[in-house]
Amino acid sequence: MHTEATRTTDRTGLRRFLGVPFRAQTYRNLAFLLLAFPLGLTYFVSVTVGLSVGAGLALTLVGVPLVLVTLLAVSYVGRFEVALTTWLLDVEMDAPAPVEPASTADLTSLDGLATAAGRLVGSATTWTSLVYVVLKFVYGVIAFTALVTAVAVIGTLLSMPVLYDTTNVVYTLGPYPVDSLEDALVGGLLGLVLTFVALHLLNGLARLGGLLADVLLAPDAATATEEND
């Protein structure tokens, strides 16, 4: 027996399911997913090259500074990612403060440079940002794969009613060839349903990316701020 509260809940759930393509947040989530792969690839390649070359030249005057510059860049990547996540996913996050010397005068002496380097290497923010950079690449690959797969499958299904009888175009639904309008309409309807399902799944994947940033970047903001005081 359905109560009024149950029916209201069912209607709310149905509206949420059917309303997903009409919400602006859905398209901000998709933008977040689209950016994940190129950003993740750029971060990963830059950091890998910086750290590996710096480590290889560690016995020279160039190696250690290159490693430190790479780690400093990683801390700024963390701030950028928090800003991007906050903007696109509409979540509240505190950006980690960049690890910097107390003043530019600290960099005029070897002791000052050593102190600044120690604070950079000893900051938890530096290392959580580095972990995030690596995981962002993995997340970007997953996001890109999910987007391409969704577009390919749904696009194929939605195009069936229009192109099923086009010369040299062959559609199948599983093992069954699509050779009639009725079959093509079934494929188109399936594509329409999958559109709603895929958008909900991609929204969830975008929220997972926001959670990743929140866990690895935001909690260290207070610690980094205290270290900079």
Secondary structure, DSSP 8 states (H G I E B T S, - for coil): ---HHHHHHHHHHHHHHHTGGG-HHHHHHHHHHHHHHHHHHHHHHHHHHHHHHHHHTTTSTTHHHHHHHHHHHHHHHHHHHHHHHHHHH------------SSGGGGGSHHHHHHHHHHHHH-HHHHHHHHHHHHHHHHHHHHHHHHHHHHHHHHHHHHHHHHTTSTT---EETTEE--SHHHHHHHHHHHHHHHHHHHHHHHHHHHHHHHHHHHHTGGGHHHHHHHH-
